[in-house]
Amino acid sequence: MKTTLKAGLAAALVILACGPLAAQESPQQAFTAAVGSLTQRLGPVESGLEIATTDAAANAADLAAIEQALDAFGTPAFPLDGFATFESVCEPLNRLSVRHVLDGASALRRPADAAPPSAAEIQTFTAQLQTLQLQNAARYQDAVTVLSAGGLRCMVKHFPTLSAFLAGLPEAERTPIRIDGARKMRQGGAQTLIGFTMALRDPATTPANKARLSTYLAEVADPLAAALTPELRAYVTATIDQLPATQDADALATTALVTTAMATTACEDLCRY
């Protein structure tokens, strides 16, 4: 009897000791699980369900887990690992963002056996796709904000990796393709920055998403400006200066922060490539 009690007590202690450890999920594990769950639930653009017909509560829970995990990205709890985390963190965020923005685009596809489209048909398709993207950006505003902002935050954190990679290459290996990749990354970052600044002034942007964007723009403005070429900085500033006037104090403060960051004249690291 005593042996049985001791064995039972030992087993209970093992369970108590291991239980909390098993329940504690690292930010990296939480991110991977949430991204995998959301990706599987939504499926690909071509054949996935309409997002509105999927489990909204589960989608929201996954997005919340992704957002929370990203706050720890770049810390020991969720460390950067060069191009490995660029692929495992940035790229899934981008894919999920695109999945939301292009939700329903499969309905616009032409039949496989259709004749090549005319110029007028291409123009019509382009207009339809742009309308769909705008509708989805509004329809899935929380998801698009979290995922696209997360992608930008992730990309910016990897700028030092990309810069070090290019700097370490022999001159002959800094091929036009590699340099063009850096150029496209900068252009994408600049356009996203402008888009977020516009969203801050849009009455349709919810207070929660305005707060998100203000926080994330404050995080990425300086490192992104440092990576942009002087010409791109000037373009960002000029575009922002042309935005409609606003009396929103938070929007004005964040806009000033962005334009101040763009005023840098240094061109080092990634800016050089």
C-alpha positions in Angstrom: 0.0 0.0 0.0 2.8 2.4 1.0 4.6 1.6 -2.2 1.5 2.2 -4.3 1.0 5.6 -2.5 4.6 6.6 -3.1 4.3 5.6 -6.7 1.1 7.6 -7.1 2.6 10.6 -5.3 5.7 10.4 -7.6 3.5 10.3 -10.7 1.5 13.3 -9.5 4.6 15.3 -8.8 5.9 14.5 -12.3 2.6 15.6 -13.8 2.6 18.8 -11.8 6.2 19.5 -12.6 5.8 18.9 -16.3 2.3 20.3 -16.8 3.2 24.0 -16.6 6.3 23.5 -18.8 4.2 21.7 -21.4 1.6 24.5 -21.3 4.1 27.3 -21.7 4.5 27.8 -25.5 7.2 30.0 -26.7 6.3 33.0 -29.0 8.1 31.2 -31.8 6.0 28.1 -31.3 2.8 30.1 -30.9 3.5 31.9 -34.1 4.2 28.8 -36.1 1.1 27.1 -34.8 -1.1 30.0 -35.5 0.2 30.6 -39.0 -0.1 26.9 -39.8 -3.7 26.8 -38.4 -4.8 29.9 -40.3 -3.2 28.8 -43.5 -4.8 25.4 -43.4 -8.2 26.8 -42.5 -8.3 29.3 -45.3 -6.6 27.3 -48.0 -5.0 28.8 -51.1 -6.5 31.7 -53.1 -7.2 29.4 -56.1 -9.2 26.8 -54.3 -9.8 27.9 -50.7 -13.1 28.8 -49.1 -14.4 32.3 -49.0 -12.8 33.6 -45.8 -16.2 34.9 -44.5 -17.5 31.3 -44.5 -14.7 30.0 -42.3 -14.5 30.0 -38.5 -14.3 33.7 -37.6 -13.5 33.1 -34.0 -10.7 30.7 -34.8 -9.3 33.1 -37.4 -9.4 36.0 -34.9 -7.6 33.8 -32.3 -4.9 32.9 -34.7 -4.4 36.5 -35.7 -4.2 37.6 -32.1 -1.5 34.9 -31.4 0.4 36.0 -34.5 0.4 39.6 -33.4 1.4 38.8 -29.9 4.2 36.6 -31.0 5.6 39.2 -33.3 6.0 41.6 -30.4 8.7 39.2 -29.2 10.3 38.7 -32.6 14.0 39.7 -32.4 14.3 38.9 -28.7 15.8 35.7 -27.2 12.2 34.4 -26.8 11.8 34.5 -30.6 15.2 35.1 -32.2 16.0 36.2 -35.7 18.0 33.6 -37.7 19.0 35.3 -40.8 17.4 34.1 -44.0 15.9 31.2 -42.2 13.5 33.4 -40.2 12.9 35.5 -43.3 11.5 32.4 -44.9 9.7 31.1 -41.9 8.3 34.3 -40.5 8.2 37.1 -43.2 7.0 35.0 -46.1 4.1 33.3 -44.4 2.9 36.7 -43.2 3.0 38.0 -46.8 1.2 34.9 -48.2 -1.6 35.3 -45.6 -1.9 39.0 -46.3 -2.2 38.3 -50.0 -4.7 35.5 -49.3 -7.0 38.0 -47.6 -6.6 40.8 -50.2 -7.3 38.4 -53.1 -10.1 36.4 -51.4 -12.6 35.6 -54.2 -10.2 36.3 -57.0 -10.6 32.8 -58.4 -14.1 33.8 -59.6 -12.5 36.3 -61.9 -10.4 33.7 -63.7 -11.0 32.9 -67.3 -11.7 29.4 -68.4 -8.6 27.4 -69.1 -9.7 26.9 -72.8 -10.6 30.5 -73.3 -8.9 32.5 -76.1 -6.2 35.0 -75.1 -7.8 38.1 -73.6 -8.2 41.3 -75.6 -6.8 44.6 -74.4 -10.3 45.6 -73.3 -10.8 42.4 -71.4 -7.5 42.8 -69.6 -8.5 46.4 -68.7 -11.8 45.1 -67.3 -10.1 42.3 -65.4 -7.6 44.8 -63.9 -10.4 47.1 -62.7 -12.4 44.2 -61.2 -9.3 42.9 -59.4 -8.5 46.4 -58.0 -12.1 46.7 -56.8 -12.0 43.3 -55.1 -8.7 44.2 -53.4 -10.2 47.4 -52.0 -13.3 45.6 -50.8 -11.3 42.9 -49.1 -9.0 45.4 -47.5 -12.1 46.9 -45.9 -13.8 43.6 -45.2 -10.9 42.0 -43.5 -9.3 45.2 -42.1 -8.0 43.7 -38.9 -6.4 40.7 -40.6 -4.8 42.8 -43.4 -3.5 45.3 -40.9 -2.0 42.7 -38.6 -0.5 40.6 -41.4 0.8 43.4 -43.7 2.2 45.4 -40.8 3.7 42.2 -39.4 5.3 41.5 -42.8 6.8 45.0 -42.9 8.1 44.7 -39.3 9.6 41.3 -40.1 11.3 42.6 -43.3 12.8 45.6 -41.6 14.3 43.4 -38.8 16.1 41.4 -41.5 17.7 44.5 -43.2 20.9 43.9 -41.4 21.1 40.3 -42.6 20.5 41.3 -46.2 23.0 44.2 -45.9 25.7 42.0 -44.4 25.0 39.3 -47.1 25.5 41.8 -49.9 28.5 43.4 -48.3 30.2 40.0 -47.9 29.8 39.1 -51.6 32.7 39.5 -54.0 31.9 42.4 -56.4 31.3 39.9 -59.3 28.6 38.1 -57.3 26.6 41.2 -56.6 24.6 40.4 -59.7 21.8 42.6 -61.1 19.2 40.0 -59.9 20.4 40.3 -56.3 20.6 44.1 -56.4 17.2 44.2 -58.0 15.9 42.1 -55.1 17.0 44.7 -52.6 15.6 47.4 -54.8 12.1 45.8 -54.9 12.2 45.2 -51.2 12.9 48.9 -50.6 10.1 49.9 -53.0 7.7 47.6 -51.4 8.5 48.9 -47.9 8.2 52.5 -49.1 4.7 51.8 -50.7 3.5 50.0 -47.6 4.7 52.9 -45.4 2.7 55.4 -47.6 -0.3 53.1 -47.5 -0.2 52.9 -43.7 0.1 56.7 -43.4 -2.9 57.1 -45.7 -4.9 54.6 -43.6 -4.3 56.7 -40.5 -6.3 59.5 -42.2 -9.0 57.3 -43.5 -12.3 57.5 -41.5 -13.0 53.9 -42.3 -9.9 52.7 -40.4 -11.0 51.6 -36.9 -9.4 53.2 -33.8 -7.8 49.8 -32.9 -6.1 49.6 -36.3 -5.1 53.3 -36.2 -3.4 52.5 -32.9 -1.7 49.5 -34.4 -0.4 51.5 -37.3 0.9 54.3 -35.2 2.8 51.9 -33.0 4.2 50.0 -36.0 5.2 53.1 -38.0 7.1 54.4 -35.0 8.9 51.0 -34.9 9.9 50.8 -38.5 10.3 54.5 -39.7 13.9 55.0 -38.8 15.3 51.6 -39.9 13.3 51.7 -43.1 14.3 55.2 -43.9 18.0 54.2 -43.4 17.6 51.4 -46.0 15.8 53.6 -48.6 17.8 55.5 -51.2 17.6 59.3 -51.0 15.4 59.3 -54.1 12.9 56.9 -52.4 12.9 59.0 -49.2 12.1 62.1 -51.2 9.3 60.2 -53.0 7.8 59.1 -49.7 7.9 62.6 -48.2 6.5 64.2 -51.3 3.6 61.7 -51.5 2.8 62.1 -47.8 2.8 65.9 -48.2 0.1 65.5 -50.8 -2.3 63.5 -48.6 -5.5 65.2 -47.6 -5.4 67.4 -44.5 -6.4 66.0 -41.2 -7.1 67.3 -37.7 -6.4 63.9 -36.1 -3.6 64.6 -33.6 -2.3 61.0 -33.6 -2.2 60.9 -37.4 -0.4 64.2 -37.5 2.1 63.1 -34.9 2.8 59.8 -36.6 3.1 61.5 -40.0 5.6 63.9 -38.5 7.6 61.0 -37.1 7.7 59.4 -40.6 8.7 62.5 -42.4 11.4 63.3 -39.8 12.8 59.8 -40.4 12.8 60.4 -44.1 14.9 63.5 -43.7 18.1 61.5 -43.0 20.8 62.1 -45.6 23.0 59.2 -44.7 23.3 56.3 -47.2 25.0 53.3 -45.6 24.4 49.6 -45.3 21.4 48.5 -47.4 21.0 52.0 -48.9 24.2 51.5 -50.8 22.9 48.5 -52.8 
